[in-house]
Each structure stands twice: as C-alpha cells, then as structure tokens.
Amino acid sequence: MLTVIICTYNRAKYIGNLLESIAANDLAKSAYEIVLVDNNCTDNTRAVCEAFGSAHKDVNFRYVVEPEQGLSAARNKGIREAKGDLIVYVDDDALVDTWYLRTIVEYMDAHPEISAVGGPILPLYEDAEEPKWMTRFTKELLCGYLYFGDEERSFPSERYPGGGNAAYRANVFEQVGLFNTALGRKGNGLMGSEEKDIFDKMKAQGMRFMYLPKMILHHIIPQKKLERDYFDRLTLQIGQSERQRTLAIGKGKYINRLAKEAVKWCGTIVLLIGYTLQGAPMKGWKLVLFRRNVTRGLTGSTQKPS
C-alpha cells in the first residue's frame, strides 16, 4: 500500500486538479490511498475535496485536519494517518503524470535497500513566461526546480529530493523521527529546512535515496512568486531557517554553515562576472540579491532587504 499525503493551506484553486491527476494514475486504486491534510484552510478547500470524494468513490480518499499551524505539523499528521508502507508527499499546487505512482512502487519494490526517492520538479508558469533574469539557481529557489538528467542515479552530494516530490519508506520516520515543527512554513510564512533536516538524519544513519527521472512533478508558478517582495521574503527566511536548524544541532554546525556561505559568495561573484560578460548582468545581480538576503537571515540580521 502506498499513501499519498497532500498537505494544504488555502490552495483550493489548485487542489482539485491535483487530486484529479492522481486519480488518473494507472496504478490500481486498491494499491494506494490519498490523505489530504487541511492545515486550517479558510477558503473552500473542504468543498472542493468533498466534491472530489463524491465523484471518485473508487479512490480511497481521506480528509483530515491538523489544527497546529505549519507544514511540518501537517506532514507529521499525514504520517500518523498513513496506512501504507510507502509515503509520498506531493505539493498542493502541482500536477503529476499518469505513471507517477507506478514509477515509485515499481522502483521501491525492486530496490529494498533504498529508503527514499525523488524526481524532477518542473515549473509550470501560470500567468507569464519565464523572466529574462531567471537562471537555474533562481529557478531552484523560486520554483523548486530540480532536474538531474534522464537516468536513475544517486542524488549529488549535498542534494536531496524536493519536499513536495518525495517518497519514503514509512519505517524511515520510525528511525529518524518526525519533521521538526520548529522548521518549515507556517501559514503564509516562508521558513524552510525541514526536509534538509530529515535527509541529514537519514544520511547520518547510512540510508540511501535515489533520483528517478520519470517521477515528475509539474509545479504551478503564479505571477506573485516572480515578484521582488516574494523573492526577498523567501531568500531572507531561507537564511533564517538555516540559522535555526544549524544552531539547534550545535555551534560547530552553525560555524560550518557560515563557512559554506563564504564559499557560496565566491561562487556567486564568479557567476556575476560570467553572466555580465555574456551580456546578461541581471541574471548575475539577481543571484547577488539572493545571496545577500540568505546571509542576512543566516547571521541574524533583522534589516529589511532594500
């Protein structure tokens, strides 16, 4: 049995289409369940989900509410509700292909030594074309973009599956614990690092996770995610999340993260020079703004980005 967990907060606009894309999968309905975790939605999410349940009596669909605000709390609720030995997290503003679930089940059945898998996350722009300042790096930041080619492989060093497109064996959480509720998004906040925290714990226990090229998630990107205010808030809170995560582990971990930030600055300057020489300086400057805001959050600065 596979459990698809969808954690949602006020995404009624997208949730119906996502549920339909899952129900259209070519995996037998008896082989999976969908658990939708409502994290205190104030829109018409419940009505949309009830309509889906009524239209798809053949789908094992459950609607539960997690009153503690926060994505980590909602994810943990899904784990406690899950009946499957495989747990798949799918973002609530996304779509999946018809072979998505089968790809996960077939691979995990054939590879019992693998604890988790993830796949490509490809942006699906809702209102606009991709901005001219977009690079692979800013696309990863704003769109959750993830792509490591068309072959099955281990994730590159320091990389891990995207939180909204990841499948785990259920026993992983028995061994490493649940998601840290001090990390991750809460309401309209943009804090993160809860997935990184889980995968760091998995790596420390020698668990392996793989990249599956056919496990594709199409992530819907509205115009607001391409605007400056969202960019600044997101990048600042990435830094704040990393500060909170590493300090919770220990001062040494935090100092190590600061050292990595210095290295990242060197790489950012090199990219700025490279893009400028290519006649695309805005691509480079956007990366400088990204790095500046992350550093402010990481060092505890409360100064508002300008």
C-alpha positions in Angstrom: 0.0 0.0 0.0 1.2 3.5 -0.9 -0.1 6.6 0.9 -0.1 9.9 -1.0 -0.1 12.8 1.5 -1.1 16.2 0.4 -0.7 19.0 3.0 -2.6 22.1 2.1 -3.3 25.6 3.3 -5.7 27.8 1.2 -4.9 26.2 -2.2 -8.5 25.4 -3.3 -7.6 26.9 -6.6 -5.2 24.1 -7.4 -6.2 21.2 -5.2 -9.0 19.8 -7.3 -6.8 19.5 -10.4 -4.0 17.8 -8.4 -6.5 15.2 -7.0 -7.8 14.5 -10.5 -4.3 14.0 -11.8 -3.6 11.5 -9.0 -6.9 9.7 -9.6 -6.0 9.4 -13.3 -2.9 7.4 -12.5 -2.5 3.9 -13.9 -1.8 2.2 -10.6 -4.7 0.1 -9.3 -6.9 2.1 -6.9 -6.6 -0.7 -4.4 -2.8 -0.1 -4.2 -2.9 3.4 -2.8 -4.8 5.9 -0.6 -4.8 9.7 -0.6 -4.7 11.5 2.7 -5.3 15.2 2.4 -4.3 17.2 5.5 -6.1 20.5 5.8 -3.9 22.8 7.9 -6.6 25.3 8.9 -7.7 26.4 5.5 -10.1 29.3 5.4 -11.1 29.0 1.7 -13.3 26.4 0.1 -10.8 23.6 0.2 -13.2 21.3 2.0 -15.9 21.8 -0.5 -13.5 21.0 -3.4 -12.3 17.9 -1.7 -15.8 16.7 -0.8 -16.8 17.1 -4.5 -13.7 15.0 -5.5 -14.6 12.3 -3.0 -18.2 12.1 -4.2 -17.0 11.9 -7.9 -14.4 9.2 -7.2 -15.9 6.6 -4.9 -13.3 4.1 -6.1 -10.5 6.2 -4.7 -9.5 5.6 -1.0 -9.6 9.3 0.0 -9.5 10.7 3.5 -9.7 14.3 4.5 -8.2 15.2 7.9 -7.5 18.4 9.7 -4.3 19.4 11.5 -5.0 22.3 13.9 -1.4 23.1 14.7 -0.3 25.6 12.1 2.7 24.6 10.0 3.7 22.4 7.1 5.9 20.2 9.4 2.9 19.6 11.7 0.7 18.8 8.7 3.3 16.4 7.4 3.5 14.6 10.7 -0.3 14.3 10.9 -0.1 12.6 7.5 2.5 10.1 8.7 0.3 9.3 11.7 -2.7 8.8 9.5 -1.0 6.8 6.8 -1.7 3.1 6.3 0.8 2.5 3.6 4.4 1.2 3.9 5.4 3.8 1.3 4.6 7.5 2.0 4.6 10.0 -0.9 4.4 13.8 -0.3 3.0 15.8 -3.2 2.8 19.6 -3.2 -0.7 21.0 -3.2 0.0 23.4 -6.2 1.2 20.7 -8.6 0.2 18.1 -11.1 1.5 14.6 -11.7 1.7 12.3 -14.7 -0.3 9.1 -15.1 2.7 6.8 -14.5 3.8 8.8 -11.4 2.7 6.4 -8.6 3.6 3.2 -10.6 7.1 4.6 -11.1 7.6 4.8 -7.3 6.0 1.5 -6.4 7.9 -0.5 -9.1 11.3 1.0 -8.1 10.9 0.7 -4.4 9.7 -2.9 -4.8 12.7 -3.7 -6.8 15.2 -1.9 -4.5 14.5 -2.7 -0.9 17.9 -1.2 0.1 16.7 2.3 -0.9 14.9 4.4 1.8 13.6 7.3 -0.3 13.3 8.6 -3.8 12.6 11.9 -5.5 12.2 13.1 -9.0 12.2 16.2 -11.3 10.3 19.2 -10.3 9.5 21.3 -13.4 7.9 24.7 -13.3 4.5 25.3 -15.0 4.2 29.1 -15.3 0.6 30.1 -14.7 0.4 33.8 -15.8 3.7 34.7 -17.5 6.7 33.5 -19.4 9.9 32.7 -17.6 11.6 36.0 -16.7 14.8 37.0 -18.5 16.7 37.2 -15.2 15.9 33.6 -14.4 18.8 31.1 -14.1 18.9 27.5 -13.0 19.8 28.8 -9.5 16.9 31.3 -9.2 14.6 28.7 -10.7 15.6 26.2 -8.0 14.9 28.9 -5.4 11.5 30.3 -6.6 10.1 27.3 -8.4 11.6 24.4 -6.5 13.2 23.3 -9.8 15.0 20.0 -9.7 16.5 18.1 -12.6 19.5 15.8 -12.7 19.1 14.2 -16.1 17.2 11.3 -17.7 18.9 8.5 -15.9 18.3 6.9 -12.5 21.1 8.0 -10.1 22.1 8.9 -6.6 21.5 12.5 -5.7 24.6 14.7 -6.0 26.5 15.5 -2.8 24.6 17.9 -0.6 21.4 17.5 -2.6 18.2 15.6 -1.7 14.7 15.1 -3.0 12.4 18.2 -3.1 10.0 18.1 -0.2 6.9 18.3 -2.4 8.0 15.4 -4.6 9.5 12.7 -2.3 8.6 9.2 -1.4 9.8 7.4 1.8 9.5 4.0 3.3 7.3 4.5 6.3 9.8 3.0 8.7 12.2 5.9 7.9 10.2 8.1 10.3 10.4 5.4 13.0 14.2 5.6 12.8 14.9 9.3 12.3 11.8 10.8 13.9 9.1 13.1 12.5 9.5 16.5 10.9 10.8 19.3 13.2 7.8 21.6 13.8 10.1 24.5 14.6 11.1 24.4 11.0 9.1 24.8 7.8 6.4 27.0 6.5 3.6 28.2 8.8 0.6 29.9 7.2 1.9 32.5 4.8 5.5 32.4 6.2 8.3 31.1 4.0 10.6 29.3 6.5 12.1 26.0 5.4 14.9 23.5 6.0 12.6 20.8 7.5 13.3 18.4 4.5 17.0 19.0 4.8 16.8 18.2 8.5 15.2 14.8 7.7 17.6 13.9 4.9 20.6 14.9 7.0 19.4 12.5 9.7 18.8 9.8 7.1 22.4 10.2 5.7 23.8 10.0 9.2 22.2 6.6 9.6 23.5 5.4 6.2 20.2 5.5 4.5 20.2 5.9 0.7 17.9 7.9 -1.6 17.7 8.0 -5.3 16.7 10.2 -8.2 14.0 8.8 -10.5 13.7 10.8 -13.8 10.2 9.5 -14.5 8.9 10.7 -11.1 8.0 14.1 -12.5 6.1 16.8 -10.6 4.8 19.8 -12.5 4.9 22.7 -10.1 2.4 25.6 -10.8 4.1 29.0 -10.5 1.8 32.1 -10.2 3.0 35.6 -11.0 3.4 36.6 -7.3 6.3 34.1 -7.0 8.2 36.0 -9.6 7.9 39.4 -7.9 10.5 41.2 -5.8 8.6 41.1 -2.5 8.2 37.3 -2.6 11.9 36.9 -3.7 13.2 39.0 -0.7 11.0 37.3 1.9 11.8 33.8 0.7 15.5 34.3 0.5 15.7 36.0 3.9 13.8 33.2 5.5 16.0 30.6 3.9 18.8 32.1 5.8 16.8 32.3 9.0 15.8 28.7 8.6 19.3 27.5 8.2 20.4 29.6 11.2 17.7 28.0 13.3 18.4 24.5 12.0 22.2 24.5 12.5 22.2 26.2 15.9 19.7 23.6 17.1 22.3 21.0 16.2 25.2 22.9 17.8 27.5 25.9 17.4 30.0 23.9 15.4 27.4 23.1 12.8 26.4 26.8 12.6 30.0 27.9 12.1 30.5 25.3 9.4 27.4 26.6 7.7 28.8 30.2 7.8 32.0 28.9 6.2 29.9 27.3 3.4 28.2 30.6 3.0 31.5 32.3 2.4 32.3 29.7 -0.3 28.8 30.3 -1.9 29.6 34.1 -2.0 32.8 33.3 -4.0 30.7 31.2 -6.5 28.1 34.0 -6.7 30.7 36.6 -7.7 32.2 34.3 -10.3 28.7 33.8 -11.8 28.0 37.6 -11.7 31.2 38.2 -13.7 30.3 35.3 -16.1 26.7 36.5 -16.8 27.9 40.1 -17.2 30.5 39.0 -19.8 27.7 37.2 -21.6 25.6 40.4 -21.7 23.1 39.2 -19.1 24.1 41.2 -15.9 20.6 41.0 -14.4 20.9 37.2 -14.1 24.1 37.7 -12.0 22.7 40.6 -9.9 19.6 38.5 -9.0 22.0 35.9 -7.6 23.8 38.6 -5.6 20.5 39.7 -4.1 19.7 36.1 -3.3 23.0 35.5 -1.5 22.7 38.9 0.3 19.3 38.0 1.8 20.3 34.5 2.7 23.4 35.8 4.5 21.3 38.4 6.4 19.0 35.7 7.6 21.8 33.3 8.5 23.7 35.9 10.5 20.6 37.0 12.4 20.2 40.5 10.7 16.7 41.9 11.1 17.4 44.6 8.5 14.8 44.6 5.8 16.2 44.0 2.3 16.2 47.1 0.1 
